[in-house]
């Protein structure tokens, strides 16, 4: 199979979209971050947002219904099992 890992710090799992279409894996989402700091004489709030999208051409056919994804500690791991047709076969040599 194929395993893809991406660093996505600060991105929640519900903000990630994964699509597979014609052996093209597309991972997209939106990063939203808010930082608040208070002091005796000030109150500062910073907000950063931005969307991202990345596409990868898969080297072989994958079983789309068996694809699994997990986001833990800012690391997205996508597991893509190969289809039976894409797995290597042993060929006997005659002679």
N, C-alpha and C positions, 0 to 999 in steps of 0.2 A: 504494500500500500504506500500511500504518500502521506507525509505529515508536514503541515505548514505551521510555523510559529511566528507570531507578530507581537512586538512590544506595543501595548496600548495603555500607557499609564494614565490614570484619571478617567478612563472611559468605562462606563457601566455596560454590563452584558446586554441590557435592553436597548442600548443605543447603537448596537452593532448589527449590520445587515449583511448576510452572506448569501450569494447567489452563484449557481453553477449553470452555465448555458453553453452547449457545444464545446466542451472541454476548456472552458474559460471560467476560472474562479475569480469572483469579484467580491472584495470585502470593502464595505463602506460604513460610514457612521458619522456621528457628530460628537465633538468633545466640548463639554461645558464645565467650566471651572470657576468657582467663586471663592475669593479670599477676603476675609474681613479682619480688620485690625483696629482695636480701640485703645485709646490712651486717655490721659487726663484732659488734654486739650484738643484732641483730634479723633476723628472717626473716618477710617479709610476702607472702601470696598473696591476690589478689583474683580472684574469679570472678563474671562477670556472664552471665546467660543470659536469654533471652526469645524468645517466638515472635511472629511478625507475620503478618498477612494483609491483602491489599488487593485489591479487585475493581473492575474497570472495565467499563462497558457499551461495547461496540464499536459504532461508528456504522453499520457495514455488515457483510455476510457476508465471512468470510475463508476462505482455503484452509487448513484445519486441518492437512492433511498436509504443507504446505510452510512451516510456522512454524519460525523459527530463533531460538535464544537464545544469547547469549554474555555471560559475566561476566569483565570485565577491569578491574583496578585499582579494584575496589569499585563499578564501574558495570555494571549489568545492562542489556543492550540486547536487546529482543525485536522481531523483524521479522515482521509479519503481512501477507502478500500478499492483496490482494482477489481474490474469485472473479470469473469472467467476467461473471456476472450483476450484480455490484455496480459494475463499471467504467462510466464515463460513456460515453454514446453520442451521436453527432452526429445531429441530426434535420434533414432538409431542409425548408425552408419553401416551400410551394406558393404560386404567385401570379403 
